[in-house]
Amino acid sequence: MPWNLLLLPLLAGYCALHICHFFRFRAQKQDGNRLLFESALAGVPLLILGRLSTFWFASTRWGKLAENQITAIIDVPFVGTALASLLFGLALPLIANLFTSKERAKWWAIKATDNGFLRLAQTALRREMPISLTLKTRKVYIGYVVQTPNLKLAEQYIHVLPLLSGYREPTTLALKLTADYAKVYATGKVDVDDFSSRFRWPASTPPICSTQTPTNSSWSRRI
């Protein structure tokens, strides 16, 4: 196979990693060199599958006709194999997505990471549990997680709908609540989505975060 045709299996592997929900969130975390290497690894089985399928198809009546037509247009060896691998790289991930939702694949990817903050935020989102966020300024927000990042390095933030807010005392770090957003929401005169707040953090120093059960004021988990 000509070397330039190998770009098609490489592209097939890249498409498979970014289309399939199961691999998409993990691929978003990789840098350029690592992503290129994993795209090449994913392209190898697609290339083999493309070769086997074209070999079988070429032995049929319709396959021989298609081979003659393609050869008349592009007289390059193994061009059918390369094109078939690209088609498999597009079609197979779409079929796999029918059996795996984005949220489930995202949860699997987050569980595989060592980022405890992301795992806690995603758990709170799935279980609809409020969390408490303490910022560097000692400002505290208690509310529900409405969106977690897609594991991209540039998306180190979560969206929280606050229920309560306050601050911690400088010396004792005792929690003092000063605002009750739930009462504002209950009036029905405001758009709740306007109060959704985005919290961004450096990957190495996430904010202090904990979950809280609605019926118990003690923290059930802390990082």
N, C-alpha and C positions, 0 to 999 in steps of 0.2 A: 504494500500500500504506500503511495506517495506520502511524504512527510506532511505536505500541506493539507491533505485530507484528514490527518489526525486532529486538526482543529475542530472538526465536526463532532467526534466523540467527546473531546474536551468540553465543547459547548453543551453537548447533551448531558454530561455529568453536572455541569454548572446549573443548567436548567432544572435537572432533577432535584438537586439540593435546595434550590430556591422555590420550587413549586410545591414539593411535597411538604405537608405540614410537619411531619415527623422530623425532618432534617432542617427545615427552614430556620427555626429559631436558633438552632445551634450554629448554622452557617453564618448567621448575622453577627456572631461574636468573633469570627475568625478574621485575622488580618489577611492582606493580599497574598502573601506567599503560602500561608497555610490553606487558604481557600483554594488557591490554584492546585495545590497538591491533592486536596480532598476531591476536587472536581475531576482530576485525572484518575484517581482511584475509582470514583463513581462511574467514570466513562469506560473503564475496562470491561466490566460485565455487560454494559450496554453495547459495546463494540462486538463482544462475543455473541450476544443475543442477535445483533443485527446481521452478523456473518452467517449464523445458523439459519436465520429466517430467510435471508436472500438465497442461500444455497438450496434450501427446500423449495422456495418459490420459483427459482430458476429451472427446476426440474419439471414444473407443471407447464401446461400449454399456454396459459395466460402469462406465466412468468417469462417464457421464451419470447413472446411477443413484446412484453414490456422491456426485456433486456435489449432487444433489437432497436426499439424506439429510443431508449436512453443512450445506447451506444452511438446511434446516428446523431444525437445532439451533443453528447459529451463523451468522447472516446478516451476515458480515463479509467484505469483498472481500479476496481473496488469502490467506485463512486456510489454504487447501490448500497453497499455495506455501510458506508459512512452516513448516507442519508437515512438508512433504516435505523441506525443507532440514534440519530437525532430525533427521529419520530418516536422511538421508544422512550427517549429522555423527556419528551413532552407528554406522551400519552399515559405512561405508567404512573407517574406521580399524580395525575388527575384522577386516575382510577383509585389509587391508594387514598386520596383525600375523601372519597366517598365513605370510607370506613373509619376515618380519624378526623375529629373536629379540630379547629384551630386551638380552642381553649385547652383541650386534653393534651394536644401535642406541646403546647406552651407549658403546661403544668409538668409534664415529663421532663422537658428541657430545664425548667427551673429546679426541679428536684435533683437533677444531675449536677447542678452547680454547687459551689461552696459559699454562695452568697446567702447568709441566713436572713438578711433583711428582705430580699426578694421572696424567699420562701414564706416568710411570715406575712408579707403583704398579699401574696397570691392566695394563701390559706384564708386570710381574712376576707378576701374578695369572694372566694368560692363558698365560704360558710356564712357570708353576710354578717360578719362580726365586726364591731367597732374597734378601732385601734387608737392608741395614744402616741403622739409624736412630740418629742421634746427637742427643740432646736438648740443651736449653740447660744442663742440669745436668751435661753431659758423660757422662751415662749412655748406654750403647750397647746396642741390641737387634738381634740378627740372627735372622731368621726368615722365614716365608712369609706373604704377604698372603692373607687368607682372605675379605676383603670390602672393597670400595671404596665411597665415598659415591655417592648418586644425584644429585649435582650440585646439591642444595638448598643454599642459603646457610647453613642451620642445621646441615648435616651435613658439616662440614669435618673429617672424621676417617676413619681406616682401621682395620681390624682385622688384627692380625698375630699369628700363632702363633709364639712365640719358640723358637728352637733353642739360642741362646747369648746371654748377656748379660755386660756388664762395664762398663768406664768408660775414659775417656781421661785421660792424665796432664795435669795443669794447665799445664805448660810445653811439653812436646814434643808433646802430643796423641797420644802413642803408645797403641795399643789394648791394654787389659789385660782378658782374659776371666776371669770369676770363677764363672760358673754354666753348667752343661751340662744343658739341659732334655731333650735327646734321650735321655740315659740314663734320665731319670725316665719318659719316655714308653715306653721299651723294657721297663720292668718290667711294664706292663699293669695296674698297680694304681691308676692314676689315670685320670680322665676328661680326655682331651686338650682338649676344648672349654672346660674350666674355666680353661685357661691362655691362652686367646685374650685379647689385650690391645687396648684401643682407644686410639689415639693421635690427639689433637685438636690442631689448630694454627690460629693466626690466618691468614687468607687471605693476608696480606702477608708473613708470616714463617714459612714451613713449615720443618720440621726438616731437617737435613742428611741426605740419603738417597742410597743407592747400591745397585746390584744386584751380586750375586756369583755366579759360576758354581760349582756344587758341586765341580768338579774343579780349580779354580784359585783361589788365595787372593787374587789381585789383583782390584781393582774393574774391572768392565767398563764402568760408566757412573757418572758423578757429577754431582750438581747443587750 
